[in-house]
């Protein structure tokens, strides 16, 4: 048997923020770069068992410092403005994540 559904009024859907998960493992970020929209965030997760990491940004437009991120811990960085940003680890200076915000 086929039925029909009649709807009246307006439906509004709100989509949740996209959660961009960035892994810190083996003294590197993964992925190595990410593209965001203004107001979006990344969640940096320390996936190493033995290393403490950090995530910081020093830019004219935007600065951030997570402090120490212990193994298994997370830090959330919200990007309030357009630009190209480098997220670095203060403990492992070769670690670099490129974030492009439009």
Order of alpha helices (4+ residues) and beta strands (2+ residues): beta-beta-beta-beta-beta-beta-beta-beta-beta
